[in-house]
Amino acid sequence: MNKKLIAVRGAVCSENKKEEITKNVCTLFNQIVTLNKLKAEDIVSVQFTLTNDITVLNPATALRLGQTVIETSDLALFCSQEAFIEGGMKNVIRAMITAYAEESIVKQNVYLNGAEKLRPDLGFITKP
């Protein structure tokens, strides 16, 4: 079985509440992992960005605290603030998971809870 390095993206809109951030980050992560058939040992890193109005919880911390379909304690997680763009969408958490996947996989990026507006060009956007 041959594998290739892929980067799968996604985003979710969230209220600035710890419980909501945790729920939304885990839902996004779980859908990306499930749809792309990723295993913990194949994930290289998970990178998050968040808009400047998300202030109460780091998405990487939220992922570690929440319920996930795979073990996350050994994953390399990183978070940074999204560049401020005048008129840009608010309350957005973006994710990019870099992982090794089977060569035959068709990547499925995931946009949820209003974040679908960020990538209307994608025909395979997943909604909850």
ZAMARGU-4260 file (C-alpha; in steps of 0.2 Angstrom, whole numbers, plus 5000, padded with zeros to 4 digits):
<rodrens>
0) 5000/5000/5000 | 5008/5016/4994 | 5005/5032/5004 | 5007/5051/4999 | 5008/5066/5009
5) 4992/5076/5009 | 4985/5092/5017 | 4967/5092/5021 | 4959/5109/5025 | 4943/5114/5034
10) 4935/5128/5044 | 4921/5131/5056 | 4912/5146/5063 | 4910/5146/5082 | 4904/5157/5096
15) 4917/5163/5107 | 4913/5151/5121 | 4924/5137/5128 | 4911/5124/5126 | 4906/5129/5108
20) 4924/5131/5103 | 4928/5113/5109 | 4912/5106/5101 | 4915/5114/5085 | 4934/5110/5084
25) 4931/5092/5088 | 4917/5090/5075 | 4927/5098/5062 | 4942/5087/5066 | 4932/5071/5067
30) 4924/5074/5050 | 4940/5077/5042 | 4948/5062/5050 | 4933/5051/5046 | 4930/5057/5028
35) 4949/5055/5024 | 4951/5039/5033 | 4966/5046/5043 | 4974/5037/5057 | 4983/5045/5072
40) 5000/5037/5067 | 4999/5045/5049 | 4995/5062/5055 | 5011/5074/5054 | 5003/5089/5061
45) 4987/5099/5064 | 4988/5118/5062 | 4974/5130/5067 | 4971/5148/5064 | 4958/5158/5072
50) 4950/5176/5069 | 4954/5189/5082 | 4937/5188/5089 | 4940/5170/5096 | 4948/5174/5112
55) 4943/5162/5126 | 4951/5145/5121 | 4965/5140/5109 | 4958/5127/5096 | 4973/5115/5100
60) 4968/5115/5118 | 4950/5112/5113 | 4955/5097/5103 | 4964/5089/5117 | 4950/5093/5129
65) 4936/5086/5118 | 4929/5070/5111 | 4938/5064/5096 | 4937/5048/5085 | 4956/5046/5086
70) 4969/5048/5100 | 4976/5066/5099 | 4988/5066/5114 | 5003/5063/5103 | 4999/5074/5088
75) 5009/5089/5084 | 4997/5104/5086 | 5000/5122/5082 | 4989/5138/5082 | 4991/5155/5076
80) 4980/5170/5073 | 4972/5173/5056 | 4978/5188/5047 | 4965/5202/5049 | 4956/5206/5032
85) 4945/5221/5032 | 4927/5214/5029 | 4932/5196/5032 | 4921/5183/5040 | 4921/5183/5059
90) 4922/5169/5072 | 4931/5157/5061 | 4943/5143/5066 | 4952/5135/5051 | 4962/5119/5051
95) 4974/5110/5040 | 4979/5092/5044 | 4995/5086/5036 | 4995/5067/5035 | 5000/5052/5025
100) 4986/5044/5016 | 4983/5030/5003 | 4987/5036/4985 | 4970/5032/4979 | 4961/5044/4992
105) 4951/5059/4985 | 4954/5072/4998 | 4938/5079/5006 | 4940/5096/5014 | 4926/5101/5027
110) 4918/5118/5030 | 4904/5119/5043 | 4892/5130/5053 | 4893/5144/5040 | 4911/5142/5035
115) 4905/5135/5019 | 4905/5153/5012 | 4924/5153/5013 | 4925/5140/4999 | 4910/5140/4987
120) 4921/5133/4973 | 4922/5116/4982 | 4909/5104/4976 | 4912/5092/4991 | 4909/5103/5006
125) 4901/5094/5020 | 4888/5101/5031 | 4882/5094/5048
</rodrens>
